[in-house]
Amino acid sequence: MLEQRRLGRLGHMTSVVMYGGAALGSVTQEDADRSIRFALDHGINHFDTAASYGDAEVRMAPSMARVRGDVFLATKTGERTREAAAAQIRASLRRLGVERVDLLQLHAVGDLQELDKVTRTGGALEAAIEAKEQGLVGAVGITGHGHQAPATHREALRRFPFATILTPLNALLYSNPRYREDFEALVAEARRQDAAVRVIKAVARGPWPEGSDRRYATWYQPLDQQAEVDRAVWFALSQPGVTAIAGPGDIHLLPQVIDAAERFHGLDARGREEAVAAAAGAYASPFGAF
């Protein structure tokens, strides 16, 4: 079974692999039910989705009706204004078939321009706070993509005590000195506030090559050889301050990630640097050139 780690000050003991709801965006209900059942059987107790993930919330609903009391459920709003975000939060609850989610995240806040939008007067953060006060959400978090995400999320923590952060990390990203500095500074601030750092893109190989056959539903090219997946998962879960990683956005890749996490053994500093060196020569940032 999967290791569990404390989700910051929320106290939930979360599986180190979260179920990434993007994987359900365009699958059948039968496939969604099968994938979620597999995840539950292997100890995943943290399900993360978003309003923008196609039919993902709808596909999760039947399973949530059965296991809602046993799992941590998170969704996201990508809206930027208070009014639009409030409407989307309520729509997500209806689509998921629940009265409350444990975590509502401000989605795709990867640079200061987007952070300014959600934190300004009349911005989406106000809707998230109101939803928490109304008992519709248990906590408020923030997510984002791109090379500026860790620095942006550190600034976000200065502006508001977000309970969780979902930010990119893999060995290739960490090989960039500026990215490493920003990520470590984010972890330090999150630790000071007892906020949970969770990561995305742990098993990203890089952008899809021009004209390639995209065999998976992920928007980036993922790692799909077990030895490479092992090293990527072990690197991310060995990074100090990381609570959990999100499973990739394709149901066919999740078993490999779970397999790696079930066999996880922590990498020491030397092992992590070896993973960084190997990635720097083989992979690329999913977000393009630094």
Rosetta blueprint (number, residue, H / E / L):
1 M L
2 L L
3 E L
4 Q E
5 R E
6 R E
7 L L
8 G H
9 R H
10 L H
11 G L
12 H L
13 M E
14 T E
15 S E
16 V L
17 V E
18 M E
19 Y E
20 G E
21 G H
22 A H
23 A H
24 L H
25 G L
26 S L
27 V L
28 T L
29 Q H
30 E H
31 D H
32 A H
33 D H
34 R H
35 S H
36 I H
37 R H
38 F H
39 A H
40 L H
41 D H
42 H L
43 G L
44 I L
45 N L
46 H E
47 F E
48 D E
49 T L
50 A L
51 A L
52 S L
53 Y L
54 G L
55 D L
56 A H
57 E H
58 V H
59 R H
60 M H
61 A H
62 P H
63 S H
64 M H
65 A H
66 R H
67 V H
68 R H
69 G H
70 D H
71 V L
72 F E
73 L E
74 A E
75 T E
76 K E
77 T E
78 G L
79 E L
80 R L
81 T E
82 R H
83 E H
84 A H
85 A H
86 A H
87 A H
88 Q H
89 I H
90 R H
91 A H
92 S H
93 L H
94 R H
95 R H
96 L H
97 G L
98 V L
99 E L
100 R L
101 V E
102 D L
103 L E
104 L E
105 Q E
106 L E
107 H L
108 A L
109 V L
110 G L
111 D L
112 L H
113 Q H
114 E H
115 L H
116 D H
117 K H
118 V H
119 T H
120 R L
121 T L
122 G L
123 G E
124 A H
125 L H
126 E H
127 A H
128 A H
129 I H
130 E H
131 A H
132 K H
133 E H
134 Q L
135 G L
136 L L
137 V E
138 G L
139 A L
140 V E
141 G E
142 I E
143 T E
144 G L
145 H L
146 G L
147 H L
148 Q L
149 A H
150 P H
151 A H
152 T H
153 H H
154 R H
155 E H
156 A H
157 L H
158 R H
159 R H
160 F L
161 P L
162 F L
163 A L
164 T E
165 I E
166 L E
167 T E
168 P E
169 L L
170 N L
171 A H
172 L H
173 L H
174 Y H
175 S L
176 N L
177 P H
178 R H
179 Y H
180 R H
181 E H
182 D H
183 F H
184 E H
185 A H
186 L H
187 V H
188 A H
189 E H
190 A H
191 R H
192 R H
193 Q H
194 D L
195 A L
196 A E
197 V E
198 R E
199 V E
200 I E
201 K L
202 A L
203 V L
204 A E
205 R E
206 G E
207 P L
208 W L
209 P L
210 E L
211 G L
212 S L
213 D L
214 R L
215 R L
216 Y L
217 A L
218 T L
219 W L
220 Y L
221 Q E
222 P E
223 L L
224 D L
225 Q L
226 Q H
227 A H
228 E H
229 V H
230 D H
231 R H
232 A H
233 V H
234 W H
235 F H
236 A H
237 L H
238 S H
239 Q L
240 P L
241 G L
242 V E
243 T E
244 A E
245 I E
246 A E
247 G L
248 P L
249 G L
250 D L
251 I L
252 H L
253 L L
254 L H
255 P H
256 Q H
257 V H
258 I H
259 D H
260 A H
261 A H
262 E H
263 R L
264 F L
265 H L
266 G L
267 L L
268 D L
269 A H
270 R H
271 G H
272 R H
273 E H
274 E H
275 A H
276 V H
277 A H
278 A H
279 A H
280 A H
281 G L
282 A L
283 Y L
284 A L
285 S L
286 P L
287 F L
288 G L
289 A L
290 F L
